[in-house]
Amino acid sequence: MKKNLSELAIWGNSPIFENQIPVGQINLPSWEYFCDSFHDLFERRYYTNHGVLTQEFEEKLCRLLGTRYALVMTNATIALSLACKGLNLPVGGKVIVPSFTFAATVQALSWAGLEPVFCDITHHSHLITPDTVAPLLDTPGVCAILGVHLWGNACDADGLTKLAKERDISIFFDAAHAIGCTHRGFSIGGFGSCEVFSFHGTKILTSTEGGCITTNDDDLAERLRNLRSSYGRRMTVPIPIAGYGRFSEAQAAFGLLSLEDFPKNCAANEKRMHLYVEGLRAVPGIRFLLPTPGERHNYQYVVLEIEEKEFGLSRDALVRILEAENVLVRRYFVPGMHRCVPYKTQFPQYMNTLPVTDALCEKVMQVPSGQRVTDGDITVICDLIRFVHTHAKKLKGALPKREEPQQ
Ligand SMILES: Cc1ncc(COP(=O)(O)O)c(C=O)c1O
């Protein structure tokens, strides 16, 4: 551990970690299982178009999530766009969506020809609520609410669905972070008209790339199947323009292996989260965004907020110091989507209407978790953060300036 401020890597010294420790790490299955699975795939010579592995993966997802349908797709971004089409949201229609989310949530709406109506969140949960959504429902042209179960914690699905029903508009959820999580004891997957999951390489359940739409609605499932344009469709619903969001057998093979390891990976990440919470408990100005008590969680992310006044340094300054030590913590989300191109110029009306989003964009960061992060790594990362806090006053004026890239 570094003993003096002058030893920090931000001044050009060697980093404390020889190799970079990123936030998003793929949870790899064992090499033997991977080889067996791909050997079978090669023997069958059937690589895509709703093959046996894809069907098995879909069945297992339905069982895990308790839904009638799980339609796997190329990735969650395409799945979100196809969900908009499946729900028959009209081109030019407006969708209420948080600005505090990953870019793909909003960009998927744009691909579907829809306009975002940016909504604020509550500080304690980082989620939209009926209270933050309600004032936007009178916006002319609103046809849907797209909630995001950020960090695996669920939005108030009941309250939001009630609002959507009263206004006769659609409601669906971006559940990219929420595989295996529950809301009021029910698996996320069955709320709203449909929910969309991501199996990207950085997700705790991964098919390297991939996503799926879950629903209990027979008609919607049929439309989505045809929109996806994979085999296995029955063509009982005419779809003039398909989306080609097919899922390959290679993705399914990886996904099935990841599904087997899923409980083990969640438990290991839970332990990592507790180590961080313990290690940073006494540090002023650090607040963890923890799983909702009483719910099942996947522990995919370890999310915290840095309160500059109490910690002594801003989140951005801390990130720079840690990055220099090869701890690749990530700032989320910088800036909010309403301040990113093209939305900041297309819809300038949201610029100063989202105070909680704007404040959180300055504070939130994720620390590394996942298969390759050891208990020892976490101890060192926590020691480093405590060290930075102890010396925050001296560091404050001393850090070299850094230009922020234009969004
Ligand atoms: C909230 C959210 N929505 C959507 C996506 C897009 O997922 P994918 O990379 O599978 O397209 C992500 C990706 O991380 C995400 O975090």
The ligand as an SDF file (V2000), in Angstrom:
LIG
                    3D

 16 16  0  0  0  0  0  0  0  0999 V2000
  -29.8350   -0.0360  -18.7830 C   0  0  0  0  0  0  0  0  0  0  0  0
  -29.3380   -0.6630  -20.0580 C   0  0  0  0  0  0  0  0  0  0  0  0
  -30.1790   -0.7860  -21.1000 N   0  0  0  0  0  0  0  0  0  0  0  0
  -29.7870   -1.3440  -22.2560 C   0  0  0  0  0  0  0  0  0  0  0  0
  -28.5130   -1.8080  -22.4350 C   0  0  0  0  0  0  0  0  0  0  0  0
  -28.1070   -2.3630  -23.7640 C   0  0  0  0  0  0  0  0  0  0  0  0
  -27.7690   -3.7160  -23.6850 O   0  0  0  0  0  0  0  0  0  0  0  0
  -27.0100   -4.4280  -24.9020 P   0  0  0  0  0  0  0  0  0  0  0  0
  -25.5720   -4.0860  -24.7760 O   0  0  0  0  0  0  0  0  0  0  0  0
  -27.2840   -5.8880  -24.6940 O   0  0  0  0  0  0  0  0  0  0  0  0
  -27.6090   -3.9310  -26.1710 O   0  0  0  0  0  0  0  0  0  0  0  0
  -27.5980   -1.7170  -21.3870 C   0  0  0  0  0  0  0  0  0  0  0  0
  -26.2280   -2.2100  -21.5200 C   0  0  0  0  0  0  0  0  0  0  0  0
  -25.4310   -2.2320  -20.6380 O   0  0  0  0  0  0  0  0  0  0  0  0
  -28.0170   -1.1220  -20.1650 C   0  0  0  0  0  0  0  0  0  0  0  0
  -27.1580   -0.9760  -19.1360 O   0  0  0  0  0  0  0  0  0  0  0  0
  1  2  1  0
  2  3  1  0
  2 15  2  0
  3  4  2  0
  4  5  1  0
  5  6  1  0
  5 12  2  0
  6  7  1  0
  7  8  1  0
  8  9  2  0
  8 10  1  0
  8 11  1  0
 12 13  1  0
 12 15  1  0
 13 14  2  0
 15 16  1  0
M  END
$$$$
